[in-house]
Amino acid sequence: MEAEGIIFDLGNLISDPFDRVMELKSKEIKDILENTNTPVKKEELVRAWADANKSANYAYASHFFQETQIISKALEKIKIPKQNADQLASQLIPIYRDGLRMVIKNDKMKNEVKYVLEFLKSKNKKIAVISSEKSNAVKSMIKWADLEKYFDRVVSTEEIGFEKINLTTFRYMLNTLGTRVSGTVYVGSKNDIEPAKMTGLKTVMITDEKQNVQTSYKPDFVVKKISEIKNIIS
């Protein structure tokens, strides 16, 4: 597949860090929570936190970077009063983000991602990354992953004012990258394929799902690993 530009979804470059961060920082988090009058088991907290993160649907919520609103909601789910939950959340957020930084820096997937980006750069492709995370979160995570030098543009939907499912987002990415629609490939997740295809982009979906991919607009390619992109793009 010929391409002059490739747009990556950040979630396909940095794997979901939540479980690894919680394992890494569980003791620090537990120590803080033990100062409350509410006994909390680690498993109970992780489950409530994951549920709160999944259900957070306000604009440009930082699901990877995490936010105090999400943590506070998780603490409320385990019966910690809202006033205490808000206070505790502000203490837990820097601990979580420190764990996130450590996880991203040591992510084994990083070498595979760099391998693909080096290949694309050697072919003089323009490369951009788009994310629904807040702008400061995207920049921090790209820096921690040591990927800054590979991208011509790093964009947060917060900057644009539209979520990824909106066609305006993909039109903005084309304009900012300066590539033709017919010569641009989007590498993303199942939910993003439809607006990318409707905009006219070629698409690659990365998924480990074993069943047939069910989307209104079929991706041009479906791969299991990001390294397979090297065999697709010329």
Buried (B, 14 or more C-beta within 10 A) or exposed (E): EEBBBBBBBBBBBBBEBBEBBBEBBBEBBEEEBEEBEBEBEBEBBBBBBBEBBEEBEEEBBBBBBBBBBBBBBBBBBBEBEEEBBBBBBEBBBEBBBBBBBBBBEEBEBBEBBBEBBEBBBEEEBBBBBBBBBBBEBBBBBBBBBEBEEBBBBBBBBBBBEBBBBBBEBBBBBBEBBEBEEEBBBBBBEBEBBBBBBEBBBBBBBBBEEEEEEEBEEBBBBBBEEBBBBBEBBE
